[in-house]
Amino acid sequence: MNDQAVDIQFALVSHTNNGKTTLARTLVGVDVGEVRDAAHVTTFAEAHVLQASAQGDRLLLWDTPGFGDSVRLLRRLAMAGNPIGWFLREVFDRYRDRPFWLSQQALRAAKDAADVVLYLVNSSEDPRDAGYLAPEMKILEWLGKPVVVLLNQLGPPRPDEQEQAEQKRWKDYLGQFGIVRDVLALDAFARCWVHEDVFYERIGPLVDEAKRSAYARLVAGWQTDNLARFQEALRLGATQVAAAARDSQAIEAEGKANLFKSALKAVGLGKDEQKRQDAAMATLVERLNRRIADTTGALLRLHRLDPGDAGRINARVRENFAVRAPLDKAQAGLLGAVVSGAATGLSADLMAGGLTLGGGALLGAIVGALTMAGAAWGFNTTTERDRPTVQFADPFMRTLLVGAVLRYLAVAHFGRGRGQFVEGEAPAFWQAEVEQALARREADLARLWKAVRSAPDDTGAAQLVLEVLGPVTTETLERLYPGSAQQALSRRAA
């Protein structure tokens, strides 16, 4: 072991069109290479920096061309007395059979560069049906490098027990190949960063002993960066929720009364007061949606995703968000749009029960949904400095807190995959996990909103929300990913 700066290199290989470049984009965090649903899209091996240390160490990921006709490549190698030596001198196929030559280049990159070979498989396949798998395992045996199999294309996030069962199926099959040192789930599209923490930890013992000091420095830097991103994401959510709790809108003063208005009001027919209150509520909702839009955009930028897709990710959250209030379906849909942020901009493309609403109509409908849920649930009317105001009620704030956690989960789970933001599923069972974590803190919630509103400044108010939001988000991640999330998040105390 030494403290000299070194390069540590992973070679990412797989059968063609199994998602190597997609996974490379997720790990690197930028759009690298070209992604298309076709064979042999990657035509040359290319190295990307995953992490660098202050001492000059680099962790490099090689994205390689995919293996094509693996059976034929295996036969070709078996014909030579020194298969790898012969292969490295072979150039004829570059012109006669380019796909076959690309398979050779994948092997060349792994032979020349790799400290560890990362072999990617399509997890949705049955390993017994993947005819290329056994030949490619035998090819990799010739390299003499440790191989870690990564399960890709796992589909939408599911309860942990289902994902564990799928991983076991692959581990049982791959146990027959001695070259395989580990099998890990690391999907390119819908995986949380805590999976990558496990990935880096498990690969550590496979790195040559002389390079392990450098690898430890690189992994420590990666962990520090991701924990800082997690903390900043929580701060953004807490700031947005605290701002909503502290916000209020004055109800406009009643216009000059006349005899006719006084007579209407006396017999209960005057509607001016309700209109002024509705207008104040609508202004409050509009500010909330702007803040949610800004926060979602900031979360996307923090995770190196396109902030222009804030509306799309909020819509995905809304589709799996259930409003727990005494409302009919249309009203619940509108209220869910507010909580999730899908009503951002109050635009005409918001769909509610198949009806497209314009901005003005949408404002009124959302306010109506809130008030239909009950004044105590949606808005409170108070008097500040002898002037009536409206603000969001405590039960509504609780729902905004749920929405903030779901929004973080949605952003944190989506990789760069096909370029920019990748649409995926925001599973409905996420809300149940968040609600359970909050239910264990009901006593804290009962005191929270009063403390937030009376805090001396916005920073102090956000910190109070963070003291609840942080543990709820952490507990939710730990329940979704037993073991892996706890390991990653516990480093904050290390």
N, C-alpha and C positions, 0 to 999 in steps of 0.2 A: 504494500500500500504506500502511496506517496501523495504529495500535495501539488504535483506539477499539473498544469492545465492540460487536459486531454479532450479528445472527441470520443463520444460514445454514440454508436450508430445502430439504429433499428432498421431492418429491411422489411417493408410491408409487401407481402406477396400473397397471391391467391389465384384461383381459377379466374379466367377472364370474366368481367362483368359481375363480379361479386361485391363491388363497392369499395375498392381500395382507395381511390381518390376521394370519394365521399368521406370516408373515415379520416383520411389525411387532413381534409379541410376542417373537420371537427376538432381534431387534436391540435392542429397548428393555429386554428382560430382565424384564418383568412382564406379567401378563395384561391386555391392552388389547382393547377391542372385543369382538365376539361372533364365534365361529367355528362355522359349521355347513356341512354339505355341501349348499348350496343357493345359488341365484343371488340377488344383491342383498341379502346379509346386512348389509353396511355401508350405512347409509342417509344418512349425512352425513359430511363431511370433518372429521377431528379431528387435531390436532397433538400430538405426544409428544416430550419432550425426550430426545434420544439422549446428549448430553454437554454439560456446562457447564464453563467455565474460571473460574479465580480472577479474571480480569479482567471477567467478566460476559458473555462470549460464550456463545451457545447454538447447538447443532446440533439442528434440529427435523426430525421425520419426520411428514409428513402421510399418514394412511391415508384413502384416498378411496373413494367408491362405484365399483363396477366398471362398465366399458363393457358395455352390453348389445347392442342392435341397432346395431352399428357401421356397417353399410352404410347404414342409414336416417339415422343421425346425419351421416354424410359427405355424403349427398345434401342434407340440410337445410342444412348449412353452405355447400355449394356454391351454393345458391340466392341467397345474400345477397352484395351487393357488398363488404361488410366483414364477413366471416363471424364473427370473434371478437367484434367490437363488437355485431353483431346478437345473437349468442348470449348475451352477458352481460346483455342486456336482456330475454331471453325468460323468461317465467314461466308461460305458459299450460299447458305440459305437466305442470306440478307436479300439477295436478288431473285432467287428461284422460288422461295416460299416465305414471304415476309411474316405472316402470322406465326409460323413455326419458329422463325428467327427471333421474333419478339419474346417467345417463351424462353428461348435460350438467353436472351438479355436479362430477363428476370432472374434467372439462375446466376448469371455472371455478377449482377449487382449484389445479390445475397452473398456470393462467395467472396467478392472483393471487399465489401464494406461492412458486413453485419457483425456486430457483437451478439445480437439476438435477432432471430428471424420471427416476425409476426405473421402468422398464416391466418388469413381471414376466410371464414366459411359463411354460407347462407344458412342461418339457423332455422329458417322456415322449412328447409329440406329435411328429409329423413336421411341421416348419414349413410344408411345401408343402400339408399337409392342413388347416391352421388358416385357415379362410376369413375370419376376422375380422382376421387379422394385418396384411395389406396395407392395408385401410381405416383401421385404428387408427394405423398408421405415418403415413399421409397426414394424419390428423387432428392428430397430434402435430407434424407439420411446421408447421402454422399457428401453433403456440405460439411458435416461435422460441427454444425452450430446448434445451440439450444433453440428449440422451437416452442413458441407460445401460440396456441390456437385461440383466436378471437371470434366469438359468436356475434355475427352481424345480422341486421334485418330481423330483429326480434319482434318487430311490430309495436303497436301502442303499448305503453306501460300497463302492466297487469299486477294483481296482487302478488306478493313475493313468493308464495308457495307455488304458484303456477310457473313463474320464471325459474325457480330452483329445479322444478321437475324437468323443464326443457334442457337446462344446463346438464343435469345428471345423464340424460339420454346421450348427449354428445360425449361426455366424459367417459361413460361406459364403453362406447364404441372406440374412442381414440386411445383407450388404455392399451390396445394391442401394439401400438407404435411406440417403441422406446425413445424415439427422438423427441416426442411431445413431452415437454416438461411441465406444462400447465395449460388449463382451459379456462378462459375468462369471458364473461359477457361484456362487450364494449360496442354497443350499437352506434352507428354513425348518425342516426336521426333523432332518436328520442331518449337519450340517456342523460342522467344528471351528472354533474361534475364529480360527485362522490365516487362514481364508478372508476373514473380515471385515477383517483387517489389509490384505490386498491390495485389498479393496473400497475402503477409505478412501484408500489411497495412489493408486489409479487415478482416483478422482473428483477429487482435488486440483487437477489442471491444468484441469478444466472449470469450477471456481468462478471467479467474476469476480475479476479481479486485485486490486481494491480490498478484497476480503474474504479474501485468501489468508493474511494474517498471522493473522487470527482463526481461520481453518480450521486452520492449522498448530498453534496453541495447543490447539485442541479435539482434534485427532488425537493430539498428544503426550500429552494427559491420558488419552485412551482407551488408548493403548499402555501407558502406565505402569500403569494399573489392571489390564489384562489380564496383563501380565508379573508383577505382584504376586500375582494370583490363581494363575497357573501355579506360582510359587515356593511359595506356601502349599499348593497341592495336592501338590506333591512332598514338602514337609515332613510333611504328614499321612501320606502313604504310607510315608515313611522311618521315622517314629515308630512306626507300627503294626508294620512288619517288624522293626525293632530290638527292640521290646518282646517279640515272639515269640521272637527269637533268645536274649534274655537270660532269658526265663521258664524256670522249672523247678518241679517239684512233688516234694516229698518223698514217698517211699513209706512208708506207715504201718508202724510197728513191729509185729513179729509178736506176736500175743497170747501169753499165758502157755502154754508148752508143757506137754503132758501125755504120758503114756507112749504113748497111742493115736496122737496126732499124730506123735510121733517115729518110731513104727513105720511109719506110712504114708509119711512123708517118706523113710525109709531104703530103702523098696522102690520109690520113685518114684511113689507114688500121691497124695502130698500136693499139693493145688491152691491152698492158701491163699496162698502166695507170689505166684502168677500173678494171683490175684484182686486182691491189694493193688497189684500193679504196674499192672494194667489200670485200677484205680480212679484211680491217679495220672495215668495217661495221659488218661483221660476228663476229669479236671478240667482238665488242660492244654489239651485241645481245646476245652472249653467256654469257657475264658478267651479263647482265640484267636478264637472266633466272636463273642464279645461285642465284642472290639476291632475286628474287621472290620466289624461292624454299626455301631459308633460312627464309625469312619473313613468308611464309605460315607455315612452320614447327614451328616457334616461336609462331605464333598465336594459333596454335593447342595446343601446350604445355601450353600456357597461359590459355586456356580454358579447360585444363585437358583432352585433346583428344590426340589420337595417332599421333605423328608428322610424322610417316611413311606413313600417308594417304594424305600428301600434294599434291601429283600428282593427286589423285582422286578428291580432293575438287576443285583444279584448273580446272580440266576437267569439273566438274559440272558447274562452273562459265562460262567456255567457251561456253558450250552448249546453254546458254541463253544470250550470249553477241553478240551484233550486231555491227560490225565495220562500222563506217560511213565514208567511203572513196570510191573513184571511182575505184572499183576493181571488178573482176569477182568473182564467188562464191568460187572457189578454193583458190584464192589469199586472199580473205577476211577471209577464214577459217584459213589460215596460220598466217595471221596478228592477228586474234583473239586469236590464240594460244599463241602468244608472250605477248599480253596485259593481258590475263587472267592468264598466268603462266603455261598453259597446255603444252607448249613446253619445260618445264623444263627438263634439261638433254639432249635435242635434241635427244631423243631416237627413236628407230626404230618403236615403237608402236604408234607414233602419226599418226592419220589417217587424210588425207586431200582428200576429194572427192573420198573416197574409195581406195586411193593409199597409201600404206605404204612407208614411206620415210626413208632412212638411215640417220645417223647423218650428214654426209657431204652434201648430197643432200638437207637435210632439211635446213641447214644453207644457202645454196645458194638460196633456194626457198623463205625463209623468207626475205632475203635481196632483192630479186627480187620483192616480194610483196610490201615491203616498197618503193622501188624506183618507182615501177609502180604507186603507189599512188601519186607520185610527189615528187621531191627532197625536196621541202619546207615542205611537210607533214611528211616525214619519217626522213630524215637526212639533216643536214646542214654541208657543208664543209667550214671550216674556216682555218685561218693561225695563228698558235701560235709559237712565237719565230722563225719565218721564216720557219716553217715546216707545211705543210697542215695536218689538222686533220678532223675527222668526229665526230659529236655528234647528239643526238636526237633532232629533231626540236620541236618547241613549240606545234603545233597541235598534234603531237604524244604524248607529255608529258601530254596534257590534257586527252587523252585517257587512259594513264597509271593511272591518278588520278581517273578516273571512275572505272578502274579495281581494284584499291586499296580499294575503298569503297565497291564494290561488293564482294570482297574477305572477308572483315571483316563481312559483312552481312551473307555470307555463313557459316563462322565458328561460328558466334555468335548464329545462329539459330539451329544448330544441336546438340541435346543432346547426351548423352552416350547411351541411348536406349538399343539396342540389344548387346551392348558391343563394345568398341572401337568406331571408327568413323561410324556414320550411314548415309548411302547415302540418300539423299532426293532431293527435287527440289530447284533449285535457280531460282525463278520465273522471267520471262522475264520482268514483269512490274517493277521490282526493278530498272532496268537500266533507264527506263523512269523517275522514281522519282529522281535518282541521276543526270541525265542530266538536269532536271528542276532546281534542287538546284544549280548546277554549272552555269546554264544560268543566274541566278540572280546575279552571281558574275563575269561576264565576264570582267568588268573593273579591278577587282583584278587580274584575270588570265593574262590580257595583260601585267601587270607589274611583275607578280610573277617570271617567269622563268629567266628573266634578273637579278632580285635581288638574286635569289637562286644561280645562277652561279657566281655572284660577291661577295657572302657572304664570310666573312673572314675565316670561318671554317665550317666543316660538321654539327656541332651541331647548329650553327646559321642558316644554310641553311635548316635543318630539321624543325626548329622552324617556319620559314617562310611558309613552306608547311603546317605545322600543323595549322597555322592560317586560312587556307582555308579548309583543309581536315576536321578539327574538326567541324566547323559550317555546312559543307555539310553533314557529316555523321549524326550529331544531327538532322538537319532538315529532312533528309530522314527518320530516325527512327520516328520522330514526325508525319510525314505524313503517314507512314505505320501503326502507332499505336496511333491514336489521344487520348490524355488524359494520357494514361498509360506511354508512353515514356517521355512526358513532365514532368510528376510527378517525374519519376525516375531520369531524367537528371538534373532537376532543383535543386537537392540536392547539386550539386557542389557549388552553390552559398550560400547555407544555412550555 
